[in-house]
């Protein structure tokens, strides 16, 4: 599979496709940021871990609410 592009996974083919579409969107945003010629800032590793953990329950309803 070398040099064949990104692979996305999901619990279903539809979910994998949605993730592929989102990946394409993120790539476009990144390319547009690079096209400005300005430095592209990224989050430090610790912040990525914190955000990832916070997003695990994002959009989930808590019981009783």
GIBELMO-V98529 format. One record per backbone hydrogen bond with DSSP energy under -1.0 kcal/mol. CO is the residue of the C=O (numbers start at 0). NH is the residue of the N-H. E is the energy in kcal/mol with one decimal. If there is no record, write none. Layout:
CO/NH/E, CO/NH/E
This chain:
0/3/-1.5, 11/15/-2.2, 12/16/-2.3, 13/17/-2.5, 14/18/-2.2, 15/19/-1.9, 16/20/-2.4, 17/21/-2.2, 18/22/-2.4, 19/23/-2.3, 20/24/-2.0, 21/25/-2.6, 22/26/-2.4, 23/27/-2.1, 24/28/-2.4, 25/29/-2.4, 26/30/-2.6, 27/31/-2.3, 28/32/-2.2, 29/33/-2.5, 30/34/-2.1, 33/36/-1.7, 43/47/-2.1, 44/48/-2.0, 45/49/-2.1, 46/50/-2.8, 47/51/-2.5, 48/52/-2.3, 49/53/-2.2, 50/54/-2.3, 56/59/-2.1, 61/64/-1.6
